[in-house]
Amino acid sequence: MLRGTQLHAGPGTPGGMWDPSYSITTGLVFGFFKGMSFPLASIAVYNSVVFGVFSNTQRFLSHHRCREPEASPPRVLSDLLLASMVAGVVSVGLGAPVDLIKIRLQMQTQPFQEANLSVKPRVAALGEQPAYQGPVHCITTIVRTEGLTGLYRGASAMLLRDVPGYCLYFIPYVFLSDWITPEAHTSPSPCAVWLAGGMAGAISWGTATPMDVMKSRLQADGVYLNKYKGVLDCISQSYQKEGLKVFFRGITVNAVRGFPMSAAMFLGYELSLQAIRGDHVATSP
């Protein structure tokens, strides 16, 4: 879910995805992929850990509750809820630094508009030497200037996004896939997995948008200047300047892209499990 984070840096940013001035000044195509090498390199590890934590936690809770040597204990909402929350916490520990590096590198493509800011920028103006030469240099710079805690800037907002976000990610998927799958089948078909995963992704990303906006702003904060004192201050300033609509910026894009992204992710996960275990979709006699 988390890996599709958008950049919501604030009113000083360009007009949007299709802003011509943004495309021209940032190098057209290459600007869209700025800062993506680091998250792309880590996404496989991240998703495997998060999905593994969820499934193993849920399985442990089910077996511990039933205390029976069943191969597939019945799934209970409380088990799914706790497993999703654990996965959300783990996702922040792994994903916060990755998101921070990605956003810091992306922010270098955006012009610093001095008219909107009253303090001196912390990085060079557009056209001069960028603050970060790449992901490794970005990490070392942040650690040197802000300490190790600097890598977790915005983690509190990310926690508020991912804990409920993963609850609305895994739980809808489990119940939707069970609902779509005929009773005669012991496991969901690829079509059921794809549809349930896509719907779960759209639900999760749509509801996670408000805190995703705040997280992105907190993580972008510090590239040019420090504007926010914390999550509450970020929420307050954003609301005062831009109104309630700021919390739903990009919600349509998030929900739409969440469907195919999550559908492919769940389908790959389920097919990988079946291949490892040698399982096949089977019907009861």
C-alpha positions, 0 to 999 in steps of 0.5 A, spaced: 500 500 500 505 505 502 509 504 496 505 508 492 506 515 496 504 521 492 508 528 493 503 533 497 509 538 498 504 544 499 502 550 495 509 552 493 509 546 489 508 546 481 500 546 479 500 538 478 502 532 474 500 536 467 503 543 469 507 544 462 512 549 466 513 543 471 515 539 465 519 544 462 523 546 468 524 539 470 527 535 464 520 533 461 520 525 462 526 524 467 523 529 472 517 524 473 522 518 475 526 523 480 528 519 486 525 512 484 531 508 484 531 507 492 524 505 493 524 501 487 530 497 489 527 496 496 520 495 494 521 487 493 524 486 500 519 491 503 512 488 501 515 481 502 516 483 509 509 486 510 506 480 507 510 475 511 508 479 518 501 479 516 500 472 514 505 469 520 502 473 525 494 472 523 496 464 523 500 464 530 494 468 533 489 463 530 493 457 532 494 460 539 486 461 540 484 455 537 489 450 540 488 445 535 492 442 530 488 444 524 491 446 517 487 452 516 484 454 523 477 459 522 479 466 521 476 471 526 476 479 525 480 480 531 486 476 529 486 479 522 485 486 525 491 485 530 495 482 524 494 488 520 496 493 525 502 489 527 504 489 519 502 497 519 507 498 525 513 494 521 511 497 515 513 504 518 519 501 521 522 499 514 518 504 509 519 511 513 526 512 511 525 509 504 519 514 503 523 520 506 529 519 501 524 518 495 521 525 497 527 529 498 530 527 492 523 529 488 523 535 492 529 537 488 525 537 482 521 543 484 523 550 484 523 554 490 518 560 490 521 565 495 515 569 494 511 564 498 516 563 504 519 568 509 526 564 511 532 563 507 532 556 503 536 550 506 538 548 499 541 551 493 536 554 488 534 551 482 539 551 477 545 550 482 548 544 485 543 540 488 543 538 495 543 531 494 547 527 489 543 521 490 540 516 495 546 514 499 548 522 499 541 523 501 542 518 507 548 520 509 547 528 509 540 527 513 544 523 518 549 528 519 545 534 519 539 531 523 541 524 526 538 517 525 532 520 528 532 524 521 530 518 517 524 517 521 521 524 520 514 524 518 514 517 521 508 519 526 503 521 520 505 515 517 504 510 523 497 514 523 496 512 515 499 505 515 496 502 521 488 503 519 490 503 512 493 496 513 487 494 516 483 497 511 487 493 506 488 486 508 481 485 512 477 487 506 481 483 501 480 476 506 473 477 506 472 479 499 476 473 496 472 469 501 465 472 499 467 471 491 470 464 492 465 459 491 464 454 497 466 448 493 473 451 492 478 450 498 482 456 495 480 463 491 481 463 484 486 468 480 480 472 478 478 472 485 484 474 488 485 479 483 478 482 484 479 482 491 486 485 492 484 491 487 478 493 491 482 492 497 487 497 495 482 502 492 479 502 499 485 502 503 488 508 499 482 512 498 481 512 506 489 513 507 489 519 503 489 525 508 494 522 513 498 521 506 498 528 505 500 530 512 506 525 511 509 527 505 509 534 507 512 533 513 517 529 510 518 534 504 519 539 510 527 540 511 529 540 504 528 548 503 526 550 510 522 547 517 515 549 517 512 544 521 513 542 528 509 536 528 503 532 525 498 537 529 502 543 527 502 540 520 494 539 520 493 546 523 497 550 518 495 546 512 487 547 514 488 554 515 491 555 509 488 551 504 481 548 507 478 542 508 480 540 501 487 539 502 486 533 506 483 529 500 488 532 495 489 526 490 484 521 493 481 520 486 488 518 483 490 514 489 484 510 489 484 509 481 491 507 481 490 503 488 486 498 484 491 495 479 497 496 483 494 492 489 491 487 485 497 485 482 501 485 488 496 480 492 495 476 485 503 475 485 503 473 493 498 468 492 501 465 486 508 465 489 505 461 496 501 456 491 508 455 487 512 454 494 507 450 497 505 446 491 498 448 492 493 448 486 486 450 486 482 444 488 474 443 489 471 438 494 468 432 492 
